[in-house]
Amino acid sequence: MSHLLLAGLAVSGTALANAPLALVTGTVLYAHIVTDVAWDIRRLRRRSNVTTDEIVPPSR
C-alpha cells in the first residue's frame, strides 16, 4: 500500500514540473510494484510446500 501512495505522490509531483519525466517515473514505479508483487507470490508459493513447524519458530 505504501508503494502505491508514494508512487502516486512522486508521479503527481513530477508531473507538475515535467510531464515526460513523470511518464518515465510512473513507468519505472509501475514496473517496480509489479515485480514486488510477483516476488511476493513466488515466495508465498515456496512456503506453501512446508509445514507450519518449519515456518513458525517454537515459543520459548
QUIDAPE-V952040 format. One record per helix or strand. SS is the DSSP state (H for helix, E for strand). FROM is the first residue (numbers start at 1). TO is the last residue. If there is no record, write none. Layout:
BEGIN
SS|FROM|TO + SS|FROM|TO
END
This chain:
BEGIN
H|2|17 + H|19|47 + H|52|55
END
